[in-house]
Amino acid sequence: MKNRIAFLLALLFVLTLKVPLEADWKSDWEKGVEAARKEGRLNLYVGRYGQAALLEEFTKEYPEIKLVTVNGTGDQLATRILTEARAGKVLADLYSGGPNSNLILYRGKVLEPIKSAFILPEVLDESKWYERRHAFTDPERQFVFVYVVLPSTRGLAYNSNFASPKEFNSYWDLTRPKWKGKIVSQRPTETGLSVHLQFYYYNPELGPEFMRRLFGATDMTFGDRRTITDWLAAGKFAICHGCRQIEKAKSQGLPVDDFDTGAWKEGQPLSTGGGSIGLIKGGPHPNATRVFINWFLSRKGQTALQKSNDLYGELPPNSRRMDIPKDMLPPENRLVEGRKYLDVSRPEFDDVAPALKLVKEIMAAREQR
């Protein structure tokens, strides 16, 4: 009897707390939305998409908030934001793009902790996200929020007239003497291969020795993205590292395809793509920014993200929210249960500088031969 009374008293205590707490966040949200409508504007600096369909979804719900986008590459926008901040004229409210450019802003001390802007319980609830946690790529895990998780199924392709996927179950198979002089690649010191470099460098089954073998001992040929895909399709090379639009070339009847590297024993990198977001310190429209952040990271916003291919120009991205449907995604962008992944958004893997330094040394040694 005493236990039952204690239980009922505890339940009553929880219920009396729940109502005020719920009222608090709802009141905070309603006041924020009203203040955002009065501000009437949000300046979003964004890497790869402008007036995309998913952004139009926000303006449908909040037509009083004018969404102004400033577009460019990650480096361009990060430089612009830093320049504006140092001149004492902060114009950007929010930056969305690749985590490397967001980390430039973090190191430049122009970001605020983005979690301070979270209001909606469904955004605050970490159990709804991949690995039941919020993903931050900055060392303090407060500033650069990652909202995309992409298995990097692309970037290694083959010409089916000269290579068979059955011959490969490890990345080390690429370094076999059979493929010497038969691999073409995007130059690794240029942008576009960062995820692969991070995966190779930090993967305990690969590491620096694999990178030396792959880039330094296979007589690899280098070219730009478009050229190397054409060379692979024409049969000039058997394997391509960094090729793009292989699916499009395959649909045209060309003998090319992507390797299913997820089945290889060392696993597969998880990429963030352009999917990270940072809150600019001292932005001119703080209330509109908070409203957008909460909408964008909600189920509704992340579902809109997954329906859009404007973010990457090729395929819809996979949101880290796990409580939204994934059947709309192409198979290659879905996570596979039981598959080994290395998430390069984690702070312990996110620094590409050591891998880039090593690959520059390898390339310099090649040129001296």
Buried (B, 14 or more C-beta within 10 A) or exposed (E): EEEEEEEEEEEEEEEEEEEEEEEEEEEEBEEBBEBBBEBEBBBBBBBBBEEBEBBEBBBEEBEBBBBBBBBBBBBBBBBBBBEBBEEEEBBBBBBBBBBBBBBBBBEBEBBBBBBEBBBBEBBBEEEBBBEEEBBBBBBEBBBBBBBBBBBBBBBBBBBBEBBEBEEBEBBBEBBEEEBEEBBBBBBBBEEBBBBBBBBBBBBEBBEBEBBBBBBBEBEBBBBEBEEBBBBBBEBBBBBBBBBBBBBEBBEEEBBBBBBEBBBBEBBBBBBBBBBBBBBBBEBBBBBBBBBBBBBBBBBBBBBBBBBBBBBBEBBBBBBBBBEBEEEEBEEBBBBEEEEBBBBBBBBEBBBBEEBBEBBEBBBEEBEEE
